Amino acid sequence: CRISDQGTNGKNSAASSNDFSDPVYKEIAITNGYINRMTREELRSKLAEFKLETRGVKDVLKKRLKNYYKKQKLMQKEAINGDSYYDYICVVDFEATCEEGNPPEFIHEIIEFPIVLLNTHTLEIEDTFQQYVKPEINPKLSNFCISLTGITQDIVDKADTFPQVLQNVVEWMRQRELGTKYTYSMLTDGSWDMSKFLNTQCRISRIKYPSFAKKWINIRKSYGNFYKVPRNQTKLTIMLEKLGMNYDGRPHSGLDDSKNIARIAIRMLQDGCELRVNERMHAGQLMTVSSSTPLEGAPAPQMPRYRN
């Protein structure tokens, strides 16, 4: 199956990247038609030719190849370039106190605060942060929680309380000049980390919700929309499997979970996905952010004030 990579026969169009009358979009559509008819082996062969990742299910491989060609065609037209996209993505996956069955009245407290710093230019994990947190309302961990997370009672007993850990997070982010020299966004695996765990924890600790975490990328939504899969196909292990990867580390370790989420984010960026903020907190409520909203980075991190 031959895919044409010819130019636009010298035509010079002043159309914007949103003007689909430009001849380049016809070329992209024709190329996509070729790709749709390719077998999985043909897809893998073509991807290997361009030194692209060849693992993943057939639909993922098609998406990857289509986006490679699209990026080549729109190199001079793309509105989003290296200077206007986030410089970094901060991947966060909290671990919290829990009981088997999680009774509705149980109050979850954060016991592990990890961050994985992903450089969107090099597509590499550049740094990590991890601190355990001492719970206050339910200081004794359940056996279920210990077994699930691998976090022992001795670890949390020796840990700092949440306000001190959050202060350490803010200082760590400041040292990396996030929000000042470099633009960045938070990223989570689902809505709960920010809208549930962090929101609840800030109330427990009697501090305001931190401004730098009010908007984030929910990678489950991004993955589902980009690869066109239903929501029940966006769990962490399923996303890894569909992309041809295995989980690396200990499941339900906050830091290991964050690293694996970062691996998915890297693959999605390689496949041409524009990971952008799609959720936010407003007046204590979870809200959706439209994809048409102008892309902007999170503010420079600051320690929130205590509540009255």
PAZAPA-4460 file (N, C-alpha, C; in steps of 0.05 Angstrom, whole numbers, plus 32768, in hexadecimal, padded with zeros to 4 digits):
% residues 308
    n_x    n_y    n_z   ca_x   ca_y   ca_z    c_x    c_y    c_z   seq   type   mol
   8011   7FE8   8000   8000   8000   8000   8012   8018   8000     1      C     A
   8010   8029   7FEB   8021   8040   7FE9   8012   8059   7FF2     2      R     A
   8020   8068   8003   8014   8081   800C   8023   8098   8000     3      I     A
   8015   80A8   7FF1   8022   80BF   7FE4   802B   80D4   7FF8     4      S     A
   8043   80DE   7FF5   804D   80F3   8006   8054   810B   7FF6     5      D     A
   8046   810F   7FDF   804C   8125   7FCE   8041   813F   7FD9     6      Q     A
   804B   8155   7FD0   8043   816F   7FDA   8029   8178   7FCD     7      G     A
   8025   8193   7FCD   800B   819E   7FC2   800F   81AA   7FA7     8      T     A
   8022   819E   7F97   8027   81A7   7F7C   802C   81C5   7F79     9      N     A
   803B   81CF   7F8E   8043   81EB   7F8D   802E   81FF   7F94    10      G     A
   8016   81F6   7F9B   8001   8209   7FA2   8007   8217   7FBD    11      K     A
   8004   8231   7FBE   8009   8240   7FD6   7FEF   824B   7FE1    12      N     A
   7FE6   823F   7FF7   7FCC   8247   8002   7FD1   8257   801C    13      S     A
   7FC1   826D   801F   7FC3   827D   8037   7FAE   8275   804B    14      A     A
   7FA1   825E   8047   7F8C   8255   8059   7F97   824F   8075    15      A     A
   7F88   8254   8089   7F90   824E   80A4   7F8E   8230   80A9    16      S     A
   7F99   8227   80C0   7F99   820B   80C7   7F7D   8201   80CC    17      S     A
   7F69   8213   80D0   7F4E   820B   80D4   7F3D   820C   80BA    18      N     A
   7F4A   8213   80A4   7F3B   8215   808A   7F3F   81FB   807B    19      D     A
   7F2A   81EA   807C   7F2D   81D0   8070   7F2A   81CF   8052    20      F     A
   7F28   81E7   8046   7F28   81E9   8029   7F44   81E7   801D    21      S     A
   7F58   81E9   802F   7F73   81E8   8026   7F79   81CC   801A    22      D     A
   7F87   81CB   8003   7F8C   81B1   7FF6   7F9A   819C   8008    23      P     A
   7FA8   81A5   801C   7FB6   8193   802D   7FA3   8180   803B    24      V     A
   7F8B   8189   8041   7F78   8178   804F   7F6D   8162   803D    25      Y     A
   7F6C   8167   8023   7F64   8152   8010   7F79   813D   800F    26      K     A
   7F92   8145   8010   7FA8   8132   8010   7FA7   8120   8029    27      E     A
   7FA1   812D   8040   7FA0   811E   8059   7F89   810A   8058    28      I     A
   7F72   8112   804D   7F5B   8100   804B   7F62   80E8   8039    29      A     A
   7F6F   80ED   8022   7F77   80D7   8010   7F8A   80C4   801E    30      I     A
   7F9D   80CF   802D   7FB1   80BF   803B   7FA3   80AE   8051    31      T     A
   7F90   80BA   805F   7F81   80AB   8073   7F72   8094   8067    32      N     A
   7F67   8098   804F   7F5A   8082   8041   7F6C   806A   803C    33      G     A
   7F85   8070   8033   7F99   805B   802F   7F9E   804C   8049    34      Y     A
   7FA2   805C   805E   7FA9   8050   8078   7F92   803E   8083    35      I     A
   7F79   8047   807E   7F62   8037   8088   7F62   801B   807B    36      N     A
   7F6D   8019   8063   7F6C   7FFF   8055   7F85   7FED   805A    37      R     A
   7F97   7FF7   806A   7FB0   7FE8   8070   7FAB   7FD3   8085    38      M     A
   7FB9   7FBC   8082   7FB8   7FA7   8096   7FC9   7FAF   80AE    39      T     A
   7FC7   7FA1   80C4   7FD7   7FA7   80DB   7FF4   7FA5   80D6    40      R     A
   7FFC   7F90   80C6   8018   7F8D   80C0   8023   7FA3   80AD    41      E     A
   8012   7FAC   809B   8019   7FC2   8089   801D   7FDC   809A    42      E     A
   800B   7FE0   80AD   800D   7FF7   80BF   8027   7FF6   80CF    43      L     A
   802D   7FDF   80DA   8045   7FDC   80EA   805E   7FE0   80D9    44      R     A
   805E   7FD6   80C1   8074   7FDA   80AF   8079   7FF7   80A8    45      S     A
   8063   8005   80A2   8065   8022   809B   806F   8032   80B3    46      K     A
   8064   802C   80CB   806D   803A   80E3   808A   8035   80E9    47      L     A
   8093   801C   80E5   80AF   8016   80E9   80C1   8025   80D6    48      A     A
   80B7   8029   80BE   80C6   8038   80A9   80CB   8055   80B3    49      E     A
   80B8   8060   80C1   80BB   807B   80CB   80C6   807C   80E8    50      F     A
   80CF   8065   80F1   80DB   8062   810C   80C6   806B   8122    51      K     A
   80AD   8063   811D   8098   8068   8131   8091   804F   8140    52      L     A
   8085   8051   8157   807D   803A   8167   806B   8028   8158    53      E     A
   8070   800E   8159   8060   7FFB   8149   804D   7FEA   815B    54      T     A
   804D   7FEF   8175   803C   7FE0   8187   8020   7FED   8189    55      R     A
   800C   7FDC   818F   7FF1   7FE6   8192   7FDD   7FD7   8181    56      G     A
   7FC4   7FDB   8187   7FAF   7FCE   8177   7FAD   7FDD   815C    57      V     A
   7F9F   7FD1   8149   7F9E   7FDB   812E   7F94   7FF8   812C    58      K     A
   7F7F   7FFE   813C   7F74   8019   813B   7F88   802E   8145    59      D     A
   7F97   8027   8159   7FAC   8038   8163   7FC2   803D   814E    60      V     A
   7FCA   8027   8141   7FDE   8029   812C   7FD5   803B   8115    61      L     A
   7FBC   8039   810D   7FB1   804A   80F8   7FB2   8067   8101    62      K     A
   7FA9   806C   8119   7FA9   8087   8124   7FC5   8093   8124    63      K     A
   7FD8   8082   812C   7FF4   808B   812E   7FFF   8093   8113    64      R     A
   7FFA   8082   80FF   8004   8088   80E4   7FF6   80A0   80D7    65      L     A
   7FDC   80A2   80DB   7FCD   80B9   80D1   7FD8   80D3   80DC    66      K     A
   7FDD   80D2   80F6   7FE6   80EB   8103   8003   80F2   80FB    67      N     A
   8013   80DD   80F5   802E   80E3   80EB   802C   80F2   80D0    68      Y     A
   801C   80E8   80BE   8019   80F6   80A4   800C   8111   80A7    69      Y     A
   7FF8   8113   80B8   7FEB   812D   80BC   7FFF   8142   80C7    70      K     A
   8010   8139   80DA   8023   814C   80E5   8037   8155   80D0    71      K     A
   803F   8143   80BE   8052   814A   80A9   8045   815F   8096    72      Q     A
   802B   815A   8090   801D   816C   807D   8018   8187   8089    73      K     A
   8013   8188   80A3   800B   81A1   80AF   8022   81AE   80BE    74      L     A
   803A   81A6   80B9   8051   81B0   80C8   8052   81CF   80C8    75      M     A
   804B   81DA   80B1   804C   81F7   80AE   8032   8205   80B6    76      Q     A
   801E   81F4   80BC   8003   81FF   80C0   7FF9   81FC   80DC    77      K     A
   8004   81EA   80EC   7FF9   81E5   8106   7FFA   81FD   8118    78      E     A
   7FE3   8202   8125   7FE2   8219   8137   7FF0   8213   8151    79      A     A
   7FF1   81FA   8159   7FFE   81F3   8172   801B   81E9   816B    80      I     A
   802F   81F8   8175   804A   81F0   8170   8059   81EE   818A    81      N     A
   8072   81E8   8189   8082   81E4   81A1   8082   81FC   81B4    82      G     A
   807E   8214   81A9   8080   822C   81BA   8065   8232   81C8    83      D     A
   804F   8228   81BD   8035   8230   81C8   8028   8219   81D8    84      S     A
   8033   8201   81D7   8028   81EB   81E6   8036   81EA   8201    85      Y     A
   802B   81DB   8214   8037   81D8   822E   8054   81CE   822C    86      Y     A
   8066   81DA   823B   8082   81CF   823C   8083   81B5   824C    87      D     A
   8072   81B4   8261   8072   819D   8273   8056   8194   8279    88      Y     A
   8053   817B   827F   803A   8170   828A   8041   8162   82A5    89      I     A
   8033   816A   82BA   8037   815E   82D4   8021   8148   82D9    90      C     A
   802A   812F   82D9   8018   8119   82DD   8015   8113   82FA    91      V     A
   7FFC   8112   8304   7FF7   810E   8321   7FE3   80F7   8323    92      V     A
   7FE9   80E4   8336   7FD6   80CF   833C   7FD8   80C9   835A    93      D     A
   7FC6   80D5   8369   7FC6   80D2   8386   7FBF   80B6   838F    94      F     A
   7FCA   80AE   83A6   7FBF   8097   83B5   7FB2   80A2   83CE    95      E     A
   7F9C   8096   83D6   7F8D   80A0   83ED   7F84   808A   83FF    96      A     A
   7F7D   8091   8418   7F73   807C   842A   7F5A   8070   841F    97      T     A
   7F56   8057   8425   7F3E   8049   841A   7F38   8031   842B    98      C     A
   7F1F   8027   8428   7F17   800F   8435   7F0A   7FFD   8420    99      E     A
   7F0A   7FE3   8425   7EFF   7FD0   8412   7EE1   7FD7   840D   100      E     A
   7EDA   7FDA   83F4   7EBE   7FE2   83EE   7EB9   8000   83EE   101      G     A
   7ECC   800F   83FA   7ECA   802C   83FC   7EAE   8035   8403   102      N     A
   7EA6   8032   841D   7E8C   803B   8425   7E88   8059   841F   103      P     A
   7E70   8061   8417   7E6C   807D   840E   7E73   8092   8423   104      P     A
   7E71   808B   843D   7E78   809F   8451   7E96   80A2   8457   105      E     A
   7EA5   8090   844B   7EC2   8090   8450   7ECF   80A9   8444   106      F     A
   7EE1   80B6   8453   7EEE   80CE   8449   7F0A   80C6   8440   107      I     A
   7F10   80CB   8426   7F2A   80C4   841B   7F3E   80DA   8420   108      H     A
   7F55   80D3   842B   7F6B   80E6   842F   7F83   80DE   841F   109      E     A
   7F90   80F1   8412   7FA8   80EC   8402   7FBE   80E2   8413   110      I     A
   7FCA   80CC   840B   7FE1   80C1   8419   7FFA   80BF   8408   111      I     A
   7FF8   80C4   83EE   8010   80C6   83DD   800B   80DB   83C8   112      E     A
   801F   80ED   83C5   801D   8103   83B2   8035   8101   839F   113      F     A
   8030   80F5   8387   8045   80F2   8373   8041   8106   835C   114      P     A
   8057   810E   8350   8056   811E   8337   806B   8113   8324   115      I     A
   8063   810E   830B   8076   8107   82F6   8077   811E   82E2   116      V     A
   808F   8129   82DE   8093   8140   82CD   809A   8137   82B1   117      L     A
   8088   813B   829E   808C   8133   8283   8093   814B   8271   118      L     A
   80AA   8149   8264   80B2   815E   8252   80A5   8159   8237   119      N     A
   8094   816B   822D   8085   8167   8214   8096   816B   81FC   120      T     A
   80AE   8177   81FF   80C0   817B   81E8   80D1   8162   81E3   121      H     A
   80DC   8157   81F9   80ED   813F   81F6   80DD   8125   81F8   122      T     A
   80C4   8128   8202   80B2   8111   8207   80C0   80FD   821A   123      L     A
   80CB   8107   822E   80D8   80F7   8243   80D0   80FF   825F   124      E     A
   80D0   80EC   8271   80CB   80F3   828D   80E5   8100   8298   125      I     A
   80E2   8119   82A0   80FA   8128   82A7   8100   8127   82C5   126      E     A
   80EB   8124   82D5   80EF   8125   82F2   80D6   8119   8300   127      D     A
   80D9   8112   8319   80C2   8108   8328   80C3   8113   8345   128      T     A
   80AC   8114   8351   80A9   811C   836D   8097   8108   837A   129      F     A
   809D   8101   8393   808C   80EF   83A2   808F   80F4   83C0   130      Q     A
   8079   80F7   83CD   8079   80F9   83EA   805F   80EB   83F5   131      Q     A
   8063   80DD   840B   804C   80D2   8419   8040   80E6   842C   132      Y     A
   8027   80E2   8433   8018   80F5   8443   800B   80E7   845B   133      V     A
   800C   80F4   8472   8001   80EA   848A   7FE3   80F1   848C   134      K     A
   7FD1   80DD   848C   7FB4   80E3   848D   7FAD   80EB   84AA   135      P     A
   7F98   80FC   84AC   7F91   8107   84C6   7F76   80FC   84D1   136      E     A
   7F63   80FA   84BF   7F48   80F0   84C8   7F49   80D2   84CE   137      I     A
   7F54   80C3   84BC   7F58   80A6   84C0   7F75   809F   84BF   138      N     A
   7F84   80A5   84D4   7FA1   80A1   84D4   7FAA   8084   84D1   139      P     A
   7F99   8071   84D9   7FA0   8055   84D6   7F96   804A   84BC   140      K     A
   7FA8   8041   84AB   7FA1   8036   8491   7F93   801B   8494   141      L     A
   7F80   8015   8483   7F73   7FFB   8482   7F86   7FE7   8476   142      S     A
   7F82   7FCE   847D   7F92   7FB9   8470   7F8E   7FB8   8452   143      N     A
   7F76   7FBE   844A   7F70   7FBF   842D   7F80   7FD5   841F   144      F     A
   7F83   7FEC   842C   7F92   8003   8421   7FB0   7FFC   841F   145      C     A
   7FBA   7FF0   8434   7FD6   7FE8   8434   7FDC   7FD4   841E   146      I     A
   7FCA   7FC0   841B   7FCE   7FAC   8407   7FCC   7FB8   83EB   147      S     A
   7FB9   7FCA   83E7   7FB4   7FD6   83CC   7FCB   7FE8   83C4   148      L     A
   7FD4   7FF9   83D5   7FE7   800E   83CE   8004   8007   83D4   149      T     A
   8008   7FF4   83E6   8023   7FEE   83EF   802F   8003   8402   150      G     A
   801E   8016   840A   8026   802A   841D   8020   8020   843A   151      I     A
   8034   801E   844A   8031   8013   8465   802A   8028   847A   152      T     A
   8022   801F   8491   801B   8031   84A7   8033   8041   84B0   153      Q     A
   804A   8034   84B0   8063   8041   84B9   806A   8058   84A6   154      D     A
   8065   8054   848C   806B   8069   8478   805B   8082   847E   155      I     A
   8041   807F   8481   8030   8097   8485   8034   80A3   84A1   156      V     A
   803A   8093   84B5   803F   809E   84D0   8057   80B1   84D0   157      D     A
   806B   80AB   84BF   8083   80BC   84BE   8080   80D3   84AA   158      K     A
   806A   80D4   849B   8067   80E8   8485   805E   8103   8490   159      A     A
   8060   8117   8480   8056   8132   8486   8038   8133   8481   160      D     A
   802A   8146   848E   800E   814A   8488   800B   8157   846C   161      T     A
   7FF3   8158   8462   7FEE   8161   8446   7FF8   817D   8441   162      F     A
   7FF2   8191   8453   7FFB   81AD   844D   8019   81AF   8448   163      P     A
   8029   81A0   8458   8046   81A1   8455   804E   8194   843B   164      Q     A
   8041   817D   8434   8048   8170   841B   8041   8182   8403   165      V     A
   802A   818F   8405   8022   81A1   83EF   8036   81B8   83EC   166      L     A
   803F   81C2   8403   8054   81D7   8402   806D   81CD   83F4   167      Q     A
   8074   81B4   83F9   808C   81A8   83EC   8087   81A5   83CE   168      N     A
   806E   819E   83C7   8067   819C   83AA   806A   81B7   839C   169      V     A
   8060   81CC   83A9   8061   81E7   839E   807E   81EF   839A   170      V     A
   808F   81EA   83AE   80AB   81F1   83AC   80B9   81E1   8396   171      E     A
   80B3   81C7   8393   80BF   81B6   837F   80B8   81C1   8363   172      W     A
   809E   81C9   835F   8095   81D3   8345   80A2   81EE   8340   173      M     A
   80A5   81FF   8354   80B2   8219   8351   80CF   8216   8348   174      R     A
   80DD   8203   8354   80F9   81FE   834D   80FC   81F6   8330   175      Q     A
   80E8   81EA   8325   80E9   81E3   8309   80DC   81F8   82F7   176      R     A
   80D7   820F   8302   80CD   8227   82F4   80B4   8222   82E4   177      E     A
   80A3   8211   82EF   8089   820C   82E2   8076   8224   82E6   178      L     A
   806A   822D   82D1   8058   8244   82D3   8066   825F   82D1   179      G     A
   8081   825F   82D1   8090   8278   82CE   80A0   8276   82B4   180      T     A
   80B5   8267   82B4   80C5   8263   829C   80B8   8250   8289   181      K     A
   80AB   823B   8294   80A0   8226   8283   8081   8224   8287   182      Y     A
   8073   821F   8272   8056   821A   8273   8051   81FD   827A   183      T     A
   803B   81F7   8288   8036   81DC   8290   8019   81D7   8294   184      Y     A
   8011   81BE   8296   7FF6   81B6   829D   7FF7   819E   82AF   185      S     A
   7FE3   819B   82C1   7FE0   8183   82D1   7FD2   816E   82C0   186      M     A
   7FD7   8154   82C5   7FCA   813E   82B7   7FC4   8128   82CB   187      L     A
   7FAB   811D   82C9   7FA3   8107   82DB   7F96   80F1   82CB   188      T     A
   7F94   80DA   82D8   7F86   80C3   82CD   7F69   80C3   82D7   189      D     A
   7F58   80D3   82CB   7F3C   80D6   82D4   7F38   80F0   82E3   190      G     A
   7F20   80F3   82ED   7F18   810C   82FA   7F1D   810C   8319   191      S     A
   7F1E   80F5   8325   7F1D   80F3   8342   7F35   80FF   8350   192      W     A
   7F4D   80FD   8345   7F64   8107   8353   7F61   8124   835C   193      D     A
   7F58   8135   834A   7F55   8151   8350   7F39   8157   835C   194      M     A
   7F24   814E   834F   7F09   8156   8357   7F00   8148   8371   195      S     A
   7F0B   8131   8377   7F03   8122   838F   7F19   8123   83A4   196      K     A
   7F30   8116   839F   7F45   8113   83B3   7F51   812E   83BC   197      F     A
   7F5A   813E   83A9   7F67   8157   83B0   7F52   816B   83BC   198      L     A
   7F3B   816B   83B1   7F26   817D   83BA   7F1E   8176   83D7   199      N     A
   7F1B   815C   83DD   7F14   8153   83F8   7F2B   8159   840B   200      T     A
   7F44   8153   8402   7F5B   8156   8414   7F5F   8174   841C   201      Q     A
   7F5A   8186   8409   7F5D   81A2   8410   7F49   81AB   8425   202      C     A
   7F31   81A0   8424   7F1D   81A6   8438   7F25   819B   8453   203      R     A
   7F30   8182   8453   7F39   8176   846C   7F4F   8186   8478   204      I     A
   7F62   818F   8468   7F79   819E   8471   7F73   81BC   8475   205      S     A
   7F5A   81C4   846E   7F51   81E0   8472   7F62   81F4   8462   206      R     A
   7F69   81EC   8449   7F77   81FE   8437   7F67   8201   841D   207      I     A
   7F6C   8217   8410   7F5E   821C   83F6   7F68   8208   83E1   208      K     A
   7F58   8204   83CE   7F60   81F2   83B8   7F76   8200   83A8   209      Y     A
   7F8D   81F3   83A2   7FA3   8200   8395   7F9C   8208   8378   210      P     A
   7FA3   8221   8371   7F9C   822C   8356   7FA9   821C   8340   211      S     A
   7FC1   8212   8344   7FCF   8204   832E   7FC2   81EA   8326   212      F     A
   7FB0   81DF   8338   7FA3   81C6   8332   7F86   81C9   832B   213      A     A
   7F7D   81E2   8325   7F61   81E6   831F   7F59   81DD   8302   214      K     A
   7F6D   81D9   82F1   7F68   81CF   82D6   7F7C   81B8   82D1   215      K     A
   7F73   81A4   82C2   7F84   818E   82BC   7F7B   817F   82A3   216      W     A
   7F8D   816E   829A   7F87   815B   8284   7F7E   8141   828F   217      I     A
   7F66   8139   8289   7F5C   811E   8291   7F64   810C   8279   218      N     A
   7F79   80FB   827D   7F83   80EC   8266   7F6F   80D7   825D   219      I     A
   7F5D   80CE   826E   7F49   80BB   8265   7F37   80C7   8250   220      R     A
   7F2F   80E0   8254   7F1F   80EE   8240   7F2F   80F2   8227   221      K     A
   7F48   80FB   822A   7F59   8100   8212   7F5D   80E7   8202   222      S     A
   7F63   80D1   8210   7F67   80B7   8203   7F4F   80AE   81F4   223      Y     A
   7F38   80AF   8202   7F1F   80A6   81F5   7F17   80B6   81DD   224      G     A
   7F1B   80D1   81DF   7F14   80E2   81C8   7F27   80DE   81B1   225      N     A
   7F41   80DB   81B7   7F56   80DA   81A2   7F55   80BF   8193   226      F     A
   7F53   80A9   81A2   7F53   808F   8196   7F37   8084   8190   227      Y     A
   7F23   8095   8197   7F07   808E   8191   7EFF   8073   819E   228      K     A
   7F03   8072   81B8   7EFB   8059   81C6   7EE7   8061   81DD   229      V     A
   7ED6   804F   81E5   7EC3   8055   81FA   7ED0   8059   8215   230      P     A
   7EC2   8066   8228   7ECD   806C   8242   7ED7   8054   8251   231      R     A
   7EC9   803D   824E   7ED1   8025   825D   7EEB   8019   8252   232      N     A
   7EF6   8024   823D   7F10   801B   8232   7F27   802E   8239   233      Q     A
   7F23   803F   824E   7F37   8053   8254   7F43   804F   8270   234      T     A
   7F41   8037   827B   7F4F   8032   8294   7F6C   802F   828F   235      K     A
   7F7C   8035   82A3   7F99   8036   829F   7FA5   801D   8292   236      L     A
   7F9F   8006   829D   7FAA   7FED   8292   7FA0   7FE8   8275   237      T     A
   7F87   7FEF   826F   7F7C   7FEB   8255   7F89   7FFE   8241   238      I     A
   7F8D   8017   8249   7F9B   802A   8237   7FB7   8021   8230   239      M     A
   7FC5   8018   8244   7FE0   800D   8240   7FDF   7FF6   822C   240      L     A
   7FCD   7FE3   8231   7FCB   7FCB   8220   7FC5   7FD2   8203   241      E     A
   7FB2   7FE5   81FF   7FAB   7FEC   81E4   7FC2   7FFA   81D5   242      K     A
   7FD3   8007   81E5   7FEB   8014   81D9   8003   8001   81D7   243      L     A
   7FFF   7FE8   81DE   8014   7FD4   81DC   8028   7FD5   81F2   244      G     A
   8020   7FDF   8209   8033   7FE1   8220   8029   7FD2   8238   245      M     A
   803B   7FCA   8249   8034   7FBD   8262   8038   7FD0   8279   246      N     A
   8029   7FCC   828F   802D   7FDC   82A7   8049   7FD8   82B2   247      Y     A
   8056   7FED   82B9   8071   7FEC   82C4   8071   7FF5   82E1   248      D     A
   8077   7FE3   82F4   8077   7FEA   8310   8062   7FDC   8320   249      G     A
   805A   7FE9   8336   8046   7FDE   8348   802C   7FED   8345   250      R     A
   8016   7FDF   833D   7FFC   7FEC   833A   7FF3   7FF8   8355   251      P     A
   7FE8   8010   8354   7FDE   801F   836B   7FF4   802B   837C   252      H     A
   800D   802B   8371   8021   803D   837C   801D   8057   836D   253      S     A
   8019   806D   837B   8013   8086   836E   8029   808E   835A   254      G     A
   8042   808A   8362   8058   8092   8350   8059   8080   8337   255      L     A
   8056   8066   833B   8057   8053   8324   803F   8058   8312   256      D     A
   8027   805C   831E   8010   8063   830D   8015   807C   82FD   257      D     A
   8020   8090   8309   8026   80A9   82FB   8039   80A5   82E5   258      S     A
   804E   8095   82E9   8061   8090   82D4   8054   8081   82BC   259      K     A
   8042   806F   82C2   8035   8060   82AC   8021   8072   829D   260      N     A
   8014   8084   82AC   8002   8098   829F   8013   80AA   828D   261      I     A
   802B   80B1   8296   803D   80C2   8286   8045   80B3   826C   262      A     A
   8049   8099   826E   8050   8089   8256   803A   808A   8242   263      R     A
   8021   8089   824B   800A   808B   8239   8009   80A7   822C   264      I     A
   800E   80BC   823D   800E   80D7   8232   8024   80DB   821D   265      A     A
   803B   80D0   8222   8051   80D1   820E   8049   80C4   81F4   266      I     A
   803D   80AD   81F5   8035   809F   81DD   801F   80AF   81CE   267      R     A
   800D   80BB   81DD   7FF8   80CA   81D0   8003   80E3   81C2   268      M     A
   8016   80F0   81CF   8024   8107   81C2   8033   80FE   81A9   269      L     A
   8040   80E7   81AB   804D   80DC   8193   803A   80D6   817D   270      Q     A
   8022   80CE   8184   800D   80C7   8170   7FFF   80E0   8166   271      D     A
   8006   80F7   816F   7FFB   8110   8164   7FE4   811C   8175   272      G     A
   7FDF   8111   818D   7FCA   811D   819D   7FD3   8137   81AA   273      C     A
   7FC2   814A   81AB   7FC7   8163   81B9   7FBA   8161   81D4   274      E     A
   7FC9   8157   81E8   7FBE   8155   8203   7FBA   8172   820E   275      L     A
   7FA1   8178   8215   7F9B   8192   821F   7F87   8191   8236   276      R     A
   7F86   81A6   8246   7F74   81A7   825D   7F57   81A1   8254   277      V     A
   7F4A   818E   8262   7F2E   8188   825B   7F1C   8187   8273   278      N     A
   7F27   818C   828B   7F17   818D   82A4   7F21   81A2   82B6   279      E     A
   7F0F   81AC   82C8   7F17   81C0   82DB   7F04   81C0   82F3   280      R     A
   7F0D   81CC   8309   7EFD   81D0   8321   7EF3   81ED   8321   281      M     A
   7ED9   81F0   8326   7ECE   820B   8329   7EBA   820B   8340   282      H     A
   7EBF   821C   8354   7EAE   821D   836B   7EA9   8202   8378   283      A     A
   7EBF   81F2   8378   7EBD   81D7   8385   7EB0   81C2   8374   284      G     A
   7EAA   81C8   835B   7E9C   81B6   8349   7EAD   81AE   8331   285      Q     A
   7EAB   8195   8328   7EB9   818C   8310   7EAC   8197   82F7   286      L     A
   7EBB   81A3   82E5   7EB0   81AE   82CC   7EC1   81A3   82B5   287      M     A
   7EB4   81A2   829D   7EC2   819B   8285   7ECD   81B4   8277   288      T     A
   7EE5   81B2   826C   7EF0   81C8   825C   7EEE   81C1   823F   289      V     A
   7EE3   81D3   822F   7EDF   81CF   8213   7EFA   81CE   8204   290      S     A
   7EFB   81BD   81EF   7F13   81BB   81DF   7F19   81D4   81CF   291      S     A
   7F05   81E6   81CD   7F09   81FF   81BF   7F14   8215   81D0   292      S     A
   7F16   8210   81EB   7F21   8223   81FD   7F3F   8228   81F7   293      T     A
   7F48   8242   81F6   7F64   8247   81F0   7F76   8238   8203   294      P     A
   7F8C   822D   81F8   7F9E   821E   8208   7FB0   8230   8219   295      L     A
   7FB0   822C   8234   7FC1   823C   8245   7FCB   822A   825C   296      E     A
   7FE3   8230   8265   7FF0   8220   827A   7FE5   8227   8295   297      G     A
   7FEB   8216   82A9   7FE3   821B   82C4   7FF3   8231   82D0   298      A     A
   7FE9   823F   82E5   7FF8   8255   82F1   800F   824B   8301   299      P     A
   8022   825D   8307   8038   8256   8318   802E   824C   8333   300      A     A
   8038   8236   833D   802D   822A   8356   8031   823C   836E   301      P     A
   801D   823D   837F   801E   824C   8398   8011   823C   83AD   302      Q     A
   801A   823E   83C6   800E   8230   83DC   7FF3   823E   83E2   303      M     A
   7FDD   8230   83E2   7FC3   823C   83E7   7FC1   8246   8404   304      P     A
   7FAF   8259   8408   7FAA   8264   8423   7F99   8250   8433   305      R     A
   7F9B   8253   844E   7F8A   8242   845F   7F6E   824E   845F   306      Y     A
   7F5A   823C   8462   7F3E   8244   8463   7F39   8251   847F   307      R     A
   7F25   8262   847F   7F1D   826E   8499   7F0D   825A   84AA   308      N     A
***
